[in-house]
Amino acid sequence: MRILKKSVMRLIHYYSKAFKIRKAAFIYGQLFLILTIGVIGCKKIESSPFELGVGVADITPPVGYWRYGYPPVKSTGIKDSLYAKALVFKQGDEQGALLICNLLGIPRDLSRIIREQVSKEAGIPFQNITVSATHTHTSPAITEEFQKFIDNEVNGILVDSDETSYFRYLINGMTKAVMDASENRKAVKMISGIGQAPGLSFNRRYLMTDGKVRFNPGRLNPKTVLPAGPVDPDVHFVLFTSEDGLSFNASLTVFASHYVRGGTEFSSDYPYYLEENLKDAFGENFVSVFGLGPCGNINTVNLKDSTIENADRKVEKMGNTLAEVVKNADIKKKMSRPDFKVLSKVIYLPLQDYSQEELLWSKEGGTSLYPESSFFEQRRKLKISVWGVQPPLEQLRLKEAIPPSFFGDPWRLPVEIHVFKLDKQTAIVTMPGELFTEFGIELKKMSPFENTMLIELANADIAYVPTIQAFQEGSYEAINSRLAPGSGERMVEEALIMLHQLSK
């Protein structure tokens, strides 16, 4: 504002000398009008409160419902509940929603349905809503059966049992979380920060003595040389406080590491203990929302240590460690001035191809086409035509991908990237897929925002997104991927363009 005033005064001084007084007076009046409008506009922007709404809905299936896996197994209990948690932001005319669920992944149709309903009922633009998963392995199976449910709904052939099924319960719960958040918005302030949690996560891909790269080669394997990639110990967070700054309402925490727990009991894994710890500090009504950072090649297993820690103790330790980082780091940060904006962009990335011979082999078996283990053979079949955890390439072509426009062009998959700018130093980025951690590190290094929070597994279930180097190295994640090499790098490039656009 001071710069604008100085510029206007310089113009007035210039015109006063260059023209007669009457003309100068006219121009002064016009410039004064422009200045007045500018002041009113700036005051309006500055006075627009930054509002946050928080919504939580239980999405835990009943005991006995199928738990994730290939093949899926029946659940035997509930260690802790699964939730859909929503943050709805609004400042001035701009509003957006971030919904994160304790699920393995988010099928594209599930994201679409939630966003369509919320957009219709709450007025939040479809393109300003993103839906993500925490990749909890102790969560329900939402795969081929969900697609059948959606197809039946589209064709109008749902039966009474469908309306009382878990899928309807899930959709209603996810929608309710966002609607509740939209309806209970309040003016808030925010604290943005980054802490460190070294030693919690490990790269699970290792260079071996034979020159190859293997994923999970086993504890104390003498043939391991060194990890084939980095880890990211950063704990990104935003704490939202009441407008008077005296109480904390909610938080968003982002950290990059796979799940801890296995077994047949439903559990939200370490984000559960993250919230419980923060509730102890900030009150029972506090809501902790956890976003999973890029961890396609990261887990919690230290292969250099022979000790196998009890899963219950380990998951509690991990959640508590993250909570302590957030609590200890926030006192060093000051309140920021929010400046909320949302950008969404859809790019079209090439799918991997397969031959008719591969397609036939994946369905009927026979002599292996590749010299690899039976485990990798099965993963390759799952990628091509057999529906396991994520839709295979054949299904993606049928339901989601765009056919080639001309011979020789690849099938392409729509991939959506979201960027939420919270203030001049904080931005949230969401992308689909299990991204390699290198993408998060590179994005943060190049981003104009000091606290850039990249959340994976958003809006489509497309399996692993390795780096070009990892594709060349091969092993599990590369075999199990869907997009062509270079796709992850392209996603980062587009996100950086969007981040720089919002930083101006």
WOGINOR-V15786 format. One line per field, one symbol per residue. ss: DSSP state (H for helix, E for strand, - for the rest). psi: psi as a letter, one per 40 degrees, with the letter a starting at -180 (. if undefined). Layout:
ss->???
psi->???
//
This chain:
ss->-HHHHHHHHHHHHHHHHH--HHHHHHHHHHHHHHHHHHHHHHHHHHH--EEEEEEEEE-------EE-----EE--EE----EEEEEEEEE--EEEEEEEE------HHHHHHHHHHHHHHH---HHHEEEEE------E---HHHHHHHHHHH-----HHHH--HHHHHHHHHHHHHHHHHH--EEEEEEEEEEE-----EE-EEEE----EEE--------EEEE------EEEEEEEEE-----EEEEEEEE---------EE---HHHHHHHHHHHHH----EEEEEE-----EE-----------HHHHHHHHHHHHHHHHHHHH----E-----EEEEEEEEEEE----HHHHHHHHH---------HHHHHHHHHHH--------HHHHHHH-EE---------EEEEEEEEEEEE--EEEEE---EE-HHHHHHHHHH----EEEEE--E----EEE--HHHHHH--HHHH-E-E---HHHHHHHHHHHHHHHHH-
psi->ddddddddddddddddddiiddddddddddddddddddddddddddehihihihihhhfhiiheihiiihiiihieahdiiiihhihhihhbehiihhhhigidihiddddddddddddddeehhdeehihiiefhdgiihgbdddddddddddeffiiddddeiddddddddddddddddddfiihiiihhihahgiediihehhhieeeihihgeihfheeidiieiiihehhiihhhiideeeihdiihhhigiiidiaaehhieaddddddddddddeideihhhhhhihfdfhaehheehehhihddddddddddddddddddddeeiiiihighihiihhihihiiiiiddddddddeaahieigiidddddddddddehhbdihiddddddddihiidiheiiiihhhhhihhhdaeehihhiiiigiidddddddddeiehdghhhhafheigeaigiiddddddaaddddeidiiiedddddddddddddddde.
//
